[in-house]
Amino acid sequence: MIRNIFRSLPLLAASLLAGSSLAQEAYPSRPITMVVPFGAATGADVVARTVAERMAKSMKATIVVDNKAGASGQIGAEYVARAQPDGYTLLVGTNSTQSSNPFLFRTLRYDPLNGFAPIGRLTMNPQAFLVRGDSPFKTADDLLKFGRANPDKLSYGYGNTTGQVAGAMLVSMGKFKALAVPYKTTPQVFTDLIGGQVDFTFVDLAASRPLIDSGKIRALAITTSKRFGIFPKTPTLRETPGLEDFTLFAYIGLLAPAGTPKPVVTRLNAELRAALETPEVRQKLEQSTGSIVEATTVDEFARFLSEQSAFWKRRISEAGIQPE
């Protein structure tokens, strides 16, 4: 009997391995939800839907993009952090949810670094310094000079922490005062910018380009270190006197709840990278949304998140923003 038991162990092990393999192959067996913690038509939403469409096709799966906006992305991030770690509820995380919020809010109901399993980065996104299309300000220097000569006459809106930090950095570095006006989501900022209720804002090109192209808003500058490919005539903020150190990128990445099985994370990373390397997806992200596409491994994205946490902590402190 003992010999029979030992003879059966290899068969048992093989059976378990086969079962494990089949379980992995079965993923996904039901729809996957990608939670975008911001509103429809925001940069994160546009990028997520572009990538999700390609991933769904490749995985032969249904991927639903679900917008859960509010509290600078906290509502959606918390929802995913508390979800079952089975690979069926994912977060389209950004520098707001993962890097800025810990230093802008005294209390978070989720852990940005330890509460999630990093999957991979989708894009890096330069920000545009925007005014309404008929604004009297033709350059960034025009706005700064007006602000210095007219204290408290300017205001800026923001619908996420990137816009909040970028606006505060401009005010601090430019040495003028402006009223900061928070909004629930970026499209509301655009409405009031065009209507003249606020004077300027910072928004990623993915969300702002259609309005720039239509002439409803004007990009005075870009937050890259060098002039950006799709807007070669638009100067960088670093070209403005007093703003030589102004560089800021947003980022968008894909994360799962902490504890998600490694094979599932590995599969999702592979599918994400394949989607980003598809010519039509890359072209749309780079040309239409103004994104920088550099796919990462799981480990590379994890290191990136750690580095970004330190970067945004420093920028927020330098801008003088106090946590709420």
N, C-alpha and C positions, 0 to 999 in steps of 0.2 A: 504493500500500500504506500509506504513511504517513497519507494522508487517511483511509483506512479504519480505521486504528488510532485516530486521534483521534476519528473519528465513533463508535467503539465505546466510548470511555471513559465517556460519560454513561450508556450502558447498563450498563457494568460497575459503575459507582458505584451505580446504582439497584438492581442485582442484589445488591450487597453490603449495601446498606441494608435491602433486603427480607429478606435472609438473617438480618441482625442482628435485625430486627423479629420474624421468625418464631422465632428462638432465644429472644427475650425472652418472646414469647407462649407458648412451650412450657413455661415455668416456672410451676408445678412439674409435672414429668413423672413423679415418683416420690414416695414418702412423705417428709415432713419430720419430723425429730426435734427436739423441744424438750427440752433437757436441763435438768432442775431439780436443782441441786446440793445439795438437801436431801431429807429423807425424805418419804414419803407423809403427807398430812394436815397438813403444815406450811402456813404462810400462803402461801409462794411456790407450793407445789403446788396449793393450792385456787384461787388466782388464775390460775395458768397454765392449768389445765384448763378453767376457765370461759371464758377468752379463746380458747384453742386450739380449743374446740368450735365457737365462732362463726366463727373464721377458716377452719377446715376447710370449713364449710358454704359460706361465701362464695367461697372459692377452688376449691371442688369438688375438694378434695385430702384426702389422709390425713395427719393430724398426730398423731404419737405422742409422748406425754409420757413421758420416761424419767428416773427418779430415780437420780441418782448421788451419794449422800450421803457426807459424810466430810470431816474436816479443815477445818471452817468453810467449806465450799463449794469448797475448793481442787481436790478430785478432779474434780468436774464441770466447773469452769471451765477447768482445764488440758486436759481431754478436748476441749472445744470449741475452745479456742485452737489445738490441734494438728490439728483436723479440716480437711478440704478446704474452701476458701472458695468454696463453690458454692451456698450458700443452703439446703442440705438438713440441716445440723446447726446448731442455734441454741442460745443460752444464755439461760435465764431468770435473768439476773443480779440481784443485790441489793446493798445497801450493804455487806453482808459481803464478797462476792466482789470488788466493784469499788472500794470506798472504805475499808473498815476493814482488810482483810487486809494491805495493804502496811505498816501501822503496828503490826500485832499480831504479825507473823512476820518474823523476820530474813531469811528466804529464801522467795521464791515462784517456782514453776516456770512462771509465766505473767505477762504484763504487763497489769495491769488496764485501763490507758488505751490503750496502743498495740497491744495484742494482739487487739483486737476492733473491729468496725465497729458503732457504735451504730445501733440501728433506732428504738426509741422507748420511752417510759416506759409501763408498765402502770398502776401505782398508787403512791400514797404511803400508808404505813400507820402510824397511831399505835400506840404500845405500851401495854399494860395492866400495871399493877403488881399482881401477883397473889399471893394466899395461899390456903391450902386452905379449903374451905367452912366448917369448924368451927374455924378459927383464932381465938385470943383477940384478935387484932388487928382492930379495927373501922375504924381509920383509919391513914393513913400516919404520922401523928404518934405514934400508939400504938406502932407498930413502932420508930420512931426513938428514942423515949424508952426503950423496953425495951433496945434495942441499946446505948445510951449507959450505961445502968445495969448492964448485964450483958455485959461485954466477951467477945467470942469465943463467945457462946452462939447466935448466929444464923448461918445459912448460906443461900446462894442458888444455884440451878442455872441453867445456860444451855446452849442447844443451838445457838447461833449467835453471831456477834460483836455483834449488836444487843443481845441479852440480856446478854452479857458487859460491854459498855460501859455499858449502862444500870445494871446492878447496881453496877459500880465507881463510876459517877457518884453513885449514891444513897449509897453508903458514904462517899465522899469529901465530898460536900456535907452529908450528915447527921451527919458527925463521929462515926462509930461503926465498929466492926470486925465483919466477917462473913467466913465461909469461902466462897470461890468454888468451885463444883463443876461441872466441865465435863461435858457429855454429847454424844454423837454427833449427836443430833437432838432436836427439841422434844418429840415425844410421850413420850420417856423422862423428860424433865423433869416433864411433867404427872403421870406415874405416881408418881414419888418425891415430888412436891409433895403430891398427894392422900394418899399413904401416910405423910407426915410426916418423910421422910428429909431434905428441905430445907424451909426456912421461907418463902421467897418467890422470885419470878422475874419477869422481864419478857418478855412474848410479845405478838405482834401480835394484833389482834382477830379476824383471819381464822381463826387456829388456835384461839384461846381462847374465842370466843363460845359454841360449843355447851356447853362445860363450865361457863361462867359461867351460861348459861341453865338448866342442869340443877342448879345449886347446888353442884356438886362443888368448884368454886373460886370465889373472891370477888375482884372487882376493887376494890382500895382507891383507885385513882386512875388517871388517863389522862395520857399524856405530851404532850398538846397544849397550846397556849398558852391556849386557851379551852375551856370544856366542850364535849364532842363530841356531835353530834346524836343518835346512836342510844343514848347513855348520858347523858342530860341531868342525872341525879341524881348521877352519879359525879364527884367533884371532880378537878381537875387537880392534879398534884404541885406546881405553882407556888403553889397555895393553902396549902401546908404551910409553916410557918415554917422558914426556912433553905434552902428549895428554890425560891425565887422565880425562879431562872434555869434551872430544869430544863425543857427542851423537847427532844424527840427524836422523829424520824420514821424509820422504815425506808422503803425504796423497792424496787420491783420493776420491772425493765426487760427489754427484749428486745435481744439482741446477736448478731452473727454473727462468725465468724473474720475477722481483718483480711485485706483483699484481696478480700473478697466483691464482685462486680461492683455498681456503683452502681445500675443498673436493678433488680437484684434487691432491694437494700436499700430503694430507693424504693417498689417494689411491696409489700414486706412492711410498710413504715411505713403505706402507704395502707390496707392490709388491717387492720392493727392499730388504726388510728384509727377505721375504720369499725366494727370490732367493739366498741370502747369506747363509741362513740356510739349503739350499739343500745340502745334503752330497757331491754329485759329484762336485758342484760348489765350495764349501768350500775346498774340497781336491785339486782341480785344482789350486785355488788361493793360498793356503798355501804351497802345495808341488811343483807345477810347477813354480809359479811366485814368491814364497818367500814372499807372502803378509801376513800381520796380519789382520784377519777378526774379527771385533767386531761391529756388527750392532748397529745403533743408532736410537732413535726417532728423530722427527723433532726438538724438543726443545734441545735435547742433542747435535745434530749436530750444531745448531745455537750457543750454548755456546762454543763448541769446536772451531768453526771458530773464535770467538772472542778471545779465549785464544791463538790460533795459530798466530793470527795477532800480539799480544804482544810478543810472543816467537820469531818470525822471525825478528821483528823489533830489538830486542835485539841482536840476533845473527849477523845480518847484520852490526849493529853498531860496535860490538866487532871485527868483521873481517876487519873493516876499509873500507868497500865498499862505495864509493860515488855514489849517484844517477846520472843517465845519463840524 
